[in-house]
Amino acid sequence: MRLCKPFRVLLATAALLAGAVAPAAADPHPAPPAGRTVSAPGHGALDPVVRLAARRVLVSDQVAAAKWGTSAPIDDPARERQVLDGAAAEAVRLGADPAVTRRIFRDQIEASKVVQRGLYRRWTADPRTVPPVRPDLAAVRAELNELGDRLVHAIAGTATARAARSCPAHLGLEYLEVGRELHLDALHRAALARALPSVCG
């Protein structure tokens, strides 16, 4: 994958943020609810991919809350394999590249782990910040599956834009714009950056 220098710096900075996220006060600009659309008319060709990746990052909060205090691990190879195989199969059905789709989805999985681990650190440091209600993990995964289906279609529909030499620069701009519009905090910006390295190329 070709990454322009500004986007490489962006990813490196976000990775540092992921490792340095401390317990924080509630965001005065919370993320939009799960039902909010992730499309934004008038944005660049890569906007659907970045927004769907952002939506998955935000839903990772619910994944963490559902697993917290249970035996469910953050790393779940069987579940990850199921997600990757399903994304690749759908890509084949759409005539898209299954290997590329699999790589992009691997990044989505790793991005979710960034959020889960960051929130676990936060909740361990300050138990008062633990969500009072544990979501149903099956329901959360159903939402992730729906977002995943949409992401496969977005990947298939942006093949030309993702192959363009200008892709890394446009991807960096979309990353910044989506993060601003969704009021992502440091942890979620870091996770979104982790979700995007395989998009171009």
C-alpha positions as CSV (number, residue, x, y, z in Angstrom):
1,M,0.0,0.0,0.0
2,R,1.3,3.5,-0.9
3,L,1.0,5.9,2.0
4,C,1.9,9.6,1.6
5,K,4.1,11.0,4.3
6,P,1.4,13.1,6.0
7,F,-0.8,10.1,6.4
8,R,2.0,8.0,7.7
9,V,2.6,10.7,10.3
10,L,-1.1,10.7,11.1
11,L,-1.2,7.0,11.7
12,A,2.0,7.2,13.9
13,T,0.5,10.0,16.0
14,A,-2.7,8.1,16.4
15,A,-0.9,5.0,17.4
16,L,0.9,6.9,20.2
17,L,-2.4,8.3,21.3
18,A,-3.8,4.8,21.6
19,G,-1.1,3.8,24.0
20,A,-1.3,6.9,26.0
21,V,-5.1,7.3,26.5
22,A,-5.7,8.0,30.2
23,P,-9.0,7.9,32.0
24,A,-10.9,10.9,30.8
25,A,-14.0,12.9,31.5
26,A,-17.0,12.3,29.3
27,D,-16.7,13.8,25.9
28,P,-18.8,17.0,25.7
29,H,-19.6,16.1,22.1
30,P,-20.6,12.5,22.3
31,A,-20.6,10.3,19.2
32,P,-23.9,10.0,17.3
33,P,-26.2,7.1,18.2
34,A,-26.0,3.8,16.4
35,G,-28.9,4.6,14.1
36,R,-27.4,7.7,12.6
37,T,-26.4,7.4,9.0
38,V,-22.7,7.2,8.2
39,S,-23.0,8.6,4.7
40,A,-22.3,12.3,3.9
41,P,-23.4,13.6,0.5
42,G,-20.8,15.8,-1.1
43,H,-17.8,14.2,0.5
44,G,-15.0,12.4,-1.4
45,A,-15.2,8.9,-2.9
46,L,-13.5,7.3,0.1
47,D,-16.0,8.8,2.5
48,P,-18.3,5.7,2.8
49,V,-15.4,3.4,3.7
50,V,-14.0,5.8,6.3
51,R,-17.4,6.5,7.9
52,L,-18.3,2.8,8.1
53,A,-14.9,2.1,9.6
54,A,-15.7,4.9,12.1
55,R,-19.1,3.5,12.9
56,R,-17.5,0.1,13.7
57,V,-15.0,1.8,15.9
58,L,-17.8,3.5,17.8
59,V,-19.7,0.2,18.2
60,S,-16.6,-1.3,19.7
61,D,-17.5,0.6,22.9
62,Q,-20.5,-1.7,23.1
63,V,-18.3,-4.7,22.4
64,A,-16.1,-3.8,25.3
65,A,-19.0,-3.1,27.6
66,A,-20.5,-6.5,26.7
67,K,-17.3,-8.4,27.4
68,W,-16.1,-6.5,30.5
69,G,-16.2,-8.6,33.6
70,T,-17.0,-11.8,31.6
71,S,-14.9,-14.6,30.3
72,A,-15.2,-13.3,26.7
73,P,-11.7,-12.4,25.4
74,I,-10.8,-9.4,23.5
75,D,-8.8,-11.6,21.1
76,D,-11.2,-14.2,19.6
77,P,-9.6,-16.0,16.7
78,A,-12.7,-18.1,15.9
79,R,-14.9,-15.0,15.7
80,E,-12.3,-13.1,13.7
81,R,-11.9,-16.0,11.2
82,Q,-15.7,-16.0,10.8
83,V,-15.7,-12.3,10.1
84,L,-12.8,-12.4,7.6
85,D,-14.2,-15.4,5.8
86,G,-17.7,-13.8,5.5
87,A,-16.2,-10.6,4.2
88,A,-14.1,-12.4,1.6
89,A,-17.1,-14.5,0.5
90,E,-19.3,-11.4,0.0
91,A,-16.5,-9.7,-1.9
92,V,-16.4,-12.6,-4.3
93,R,-20.1,-12.4,-4.8
94,L,-19.8,-8.8,-5.6
95,G,-16.9,-9.3,-8.0
96,A,-14.5,-7.5,-5.7
97,D,-11.0,-8.6,-4.6
98,P,-11.4,-11.0,-1.6
99,A,-7.8,-10.7,-0.5
100,V,-8.0,-6.9,-0.3
101,T,-11.3,-7.1,1.5
102,R,-9.8,-9.5,4.0
103,R,-6.9,-7.2,4.7
104,I,-9.2,-4.2,5.2
105,F,-11.4,-6.2,7.6
106,R,-8.3,-7.5,9.5
107,D,-7.6,-3.8,10.2
108,Q,-11.2,-3.3,11.3
109,I,-10.8,-6.1,13.8
110,E,-7.5,-4.7,15.1
111,A,-9.1,-1.3,15.4
112,S,-11.8,-2.7,17.6
113,K,-9.2,-4.2,19.9
114,V,-7.6,-0.8,20.2
115,V,-10.9,0.6,21.6
116,Q,-11.5,-2.4,23.8
117,R,-8.1,-2.4,25.4
118,G,-8.2,1.4,25.8
119,L,-11.6,1.2,27.5
120,Y,-10.4,-1.7,29.7
121,R,-7.5,0.4,30.9
122,R,-9.8,3.4,31.6
123,W,-12.3,1.3,33.5
124,T,-9.6,-0.5,35.5
125,A,-8.2,2.9,36.5
126,D,-11.6,4.4,37.4
127,P,-14.3,1.8,37.9
128,R,-16.8,4.7,38.2
129,T,-16.6,5.0,34.4
130,V,-17.7,1.4,33.7
131,P,-21.1,1.5,31.8
132,P,-23.9,0.7,34.2
133,V,-25.6,-1.7,31.7
134,R,-24.0,-4.6,29.9
135,P,-25.1,-4.8,26.3
136,D,-26.1,-8.1,24.7
137,L,-23.0,-9.2,22.8
138,A,-25.1,-11.2,20.2
139,A,-27.1,-8.0,19.4
140,V,-23.9,-5.9,19.2
141,R,-22.4,-8.5,16.8
142,A,-25.5,-8.4,14.7
143,E,-25.0,-4.7,14.3
144,L,-21.4,-5.2,13.4
145,N,-22.4,-7.8,10.8
146,E,-24.8,-5.3,9.2
147,L,-22.1,-2.7,9.1
148,G,-19.7,-5.2,7.8
149,D,-22.0,-6.0,4.8
150,R,-22.2,-2.3,4.0
151,L,-18.4,-2.0,4.3
152,V,-17.8,-4.8,1.8
153,H,-20.1,-3.0,-0.7
154,A,-18.3,0.3,0.0
155,I,-14.9,-1.4,-0.6
156,A,-16.2,-2.9,-3.8
157,G,-17.6,0.4,-5.0
158,T,-14.4,2.4,-4.4
159,A,-11.9,0.2,-6.2
160,T,-10.9,3.0,-8.6
161,A,-10.5,5.6,-5.9
162,R,-8.5,3.2,-3.7
163,A,-6.1,2.3,-6.5
164,A,-5.4,5.9,-7.4
165,R,-2.1,7.5,-6.6
166,S,-4.0,10.2,-4.7
167,C,-5.7,7.7,-2.4
168,P,-3.4,8.1,0.6
169,A,-3.8,11.9,0.6
170,H,-7.6,11.7,0.2
171,L,-7.8,9.0,2.8
172,G,-5.9,11.2,5.3
173,L,-8.3,14.1,4.6
174,E,-11.4,11.9,5.1
175,Y,-9.9,10.6,8.3
176,L,-9.5,14.1,9.7
177,E,-13.0,15.2,8.5
178,V,-14.8,12.2,9.8
179,G,-13.0,12.4,13.1
180,R,-14.0,16.1,13.4
181,E,-17.6,15.5,12.4
182,L,-18.2,12.6,14.7
183,H,-16.3,14.3,17.6
184,L,-14.0,11.3,18.1
185,D,-11.8,11.4,21.1
186,A,-8.1,10.4,21.1
187,L,-8.8,6.7,21.6
188,H,-11.4,6.5,18.8
189,R,-9.2,8.6,16.5
190,A,-6.4,6.2,17.1
191,A,-8.6,3.2,16.5
192,L,-9.9,4.8,13.2
193,A,-6.4,5.3,12.1
194,R,-5.7,1.6,12.8
195,A,-8.7,0.7,10.7
196,L,-7.5,2.4,7.5
197,P,-3.9,1.3,6.5
198,S,-5.1,-1.3,3.9
199,V,-7.7,0.9,2.2
200,C,-5.4,2.3,-0.5
201,G,-3.5,0.1,-3.0
